[in-house]
Amino acid sequence: MASPALISDTDQWKALQAHVGAIHKTHLRDLMADADRCKAMAAEFEGVYLDYSRQQATTETVDKLFKLAEAAKLKEKIGKMFNGEKINTTENRSVLHVALRAPRDAVINSDGVNVVPEVWAVKDKIKQFSETFRSGSWIGATGKPLTNVVSVGIGGSFLGPLFVHTALQTDPEAVASSKGRQLRFLANVDPVDVARSIKDLDPATTLVVVVSKTFTTAETMLNARTIKEWIVSALGPQAVSKHMIAVSTNLKLVKEFGIDPNNAFAFWDWVGGRYSVCSAVGVLPLSLQYGFPIVQKFLEGALSIDNHFRTSSFEKNIPVLLGLLSVWNVSFLGYPARAILPYSQALEKLAPHIQQLSMESNGKGVSIDGVRLPYEAGEIDFGEPGTNGQHSFYQLIHQGRVIPCDFIGVIKSQQPVYLKGETVSNHDELMSNFFAQPDALAYGKTPEQLRSENVSENLVPHKTFQGNRPSLSFLLSSLSAYEIGQILSIYEHRIAVQGFIWGINSFDQWGVELGKSLASQVRKQLHGSRMEKKPIEGFNPSSASLLARYLAVEPSTPYDTTVLPKV
Ligand SMILES: O=P(O)(O)OC[C@H]1O[C@](O)(CO)[C@@H](O)[C@@H]1O
């Protein structure tokens, strides 16, 4: 039987491969001298400005990428996603995170059912619950109103909400609306994280939200049981109904866990975990902290990009341009990584969120039809806010490996700090670096320039910057809840575009299963060894000796009694 076609078999892919040589012949500093090219390599939508002129690409490259998009049937694939077709074929699911921010009157079907009314029913429930909670009418077991929220969840049930929470913490409107409240996250099963998440919190004024799509994730469920015990031992078993709520697609397990089904907030299997921040996964804890109206603005920002992505021509379509350029960098220029560099402390947790979103989505080795890929898909994502990153890993980016960079800058800071007598304000200082770094990467510094500055000959090789290092720059007008939603949606769709071109399934995650099942074998043996003094067996020599060392030391947590963190 003939193998299904791969995108790399198409003439459009081969044309791009043939084009690489021409691109390598021209240094970015020469490409940047062409004003018409620079003007053409920019796109703007609603105050989000993208400049991609510092990509190792010409307008011809971009044209060829559009042809590749055509060969990959990108337009149809985007349409299928928005129409609720089951494009996640290995799990037989629609991919409808866009329905989570669709307007109330939109019609988006999955399995012949319009999902939008269900989405709004949950949002309405969150709005009502968060208003009751924030007004102080939701009374805890001791008669006190609750002001602290601990959200227990991991992966997609954690990273997206953490990103948005961290960003909102810098928005004056969100800061004002969250006065006197705390939102914390408990993700890691590490007992240190358990202790940190409840440190100095009073169970009597704390609401715990257990967030798990499946309600079976081992770490989340152990943490949920631990925090439940923290509540019960302080307030009694009847306190659970007032102090614990849940977000899940598995409401049966929520009930079995002991959480009142009235206090459970649903979402659906057509929302991938890493795409779930716009479901109750993010909307509930964020609404408890900031109020629903602010979270609604975030959802509207995401919706604005959904509409732009669905309807704009590819030439003007920011997620499409970004996705195609990433494919160009990874698959044709051979750059395996991407750095996400927001010059904005508010976006501190963007890179960790994008790491999961991108690497769990596109870290695949076979096509959607199961054919092993003859090209690399996915990329290694990492990042830190500028300028911190400059003093950390930028050395490698400037003179070591070539790593395409996303620079993200904000025109208007949320914090107007200026020390009288200084040359510039803090924000202008930050942004001076934002504007300088892409040019340092693109232009570099030649030995001739160094010699003209009388740099001693032995240092010339060390001080030379080859340049020709690609980046792109986003300039946002400001950073409120709306723009945070826009950034999220831009990256979500960019990653989908990459997957659509590579011909992979960006919406499953089978690669996380093997480690989970091996951990379950280890868990059983640790239990047997601790409780029944059974010997460890069935491991390779390396794991056996590591486990023997581990078990030779008495654990700090005895197994014959409950030990809760000291807070
Ligand atoms: O929300 P759940 O079901 O607890 O899953 C948490 C995370 O675990 C994964 O399944 C695997 O890491 C992610 O895709 C998901 O976001």
The ligand as an SDF file (V2000), in Angstrom:
LIG
                    3D

 16 16  0  0  0  0  0  0  0  0999 V2000
   -6.0530   18.4520   33.5140 O   0  0  0  0  0  0  0  0  0  0  0  0
   -5.4890   17.0850   33.7420 P   0  0  0  0  0  0  0  0  0  0  0  0
   -6.3650   15.9930   33.1900 O   0  0  0  0  0  0  0  0  0  0  0  0
   -5.1850   16.8720   35.1910 O   0  0  0  0  0  0  0  0  0  0  0  0
   -4.1390   16.9680   32.9390 O   0  0  0  0  0  0  0  0  0  0  0  0
   -3.0500   17.8010   33.2060 C   0  0  0  0  0  0  0  0  0  0  0  0
   -2.0540   17.7850   32.1000 C   0  0  0  0  0  0  0  0  0  0  0  0
   -1.5370   16.4900   31.8920 O   0  0  0  0  0  0  0  0  0  0  0  0
   -1.3380   16.2560   30.5060 C   0  0  0  0  0  0  0  0  0  0  0  0
   -2.3100   15.3690   30.0830 O   0  0  0  0  0  0  0  0  0  0  0  0
   -0.0120   15.6340   30.2200 C   0  0  0  0  0  0  0  0  0  0  0  0
    1.0340   16.3650   30.7280 O   0  0  0  0  0  0  0  0  0  0  0  0
   -1.5360   17.6260   29.8600 C   0  0  0  0  0  0  0  0  0  0  0  0
   -1.8990   17.5570   28.5420 O   0  0  0  0  0  0  0  0  0  0  0  0
   -2.5640   18.2060   30.7440 C   0  0  0  0  0  0  0  0  0  0  0  0
   -2.6790   19.5830   30.5980 O   0  0  0  0  0  0  0  0  0  0  0  0
  1  2  2  0
  2  3  1  0
  2  4  1  0
  2  5  1  0
  5  6  1  0
  6  7  1  0
  7  8  1  0
  7 15  1  0
  8  9  1  0
  9 10  1  0
  9 11  1  0
  9 13  1  0
 11 12  1  0
 13 14  1  0
 13 15  1  0
 15 16  1  0
M  END
$$$$
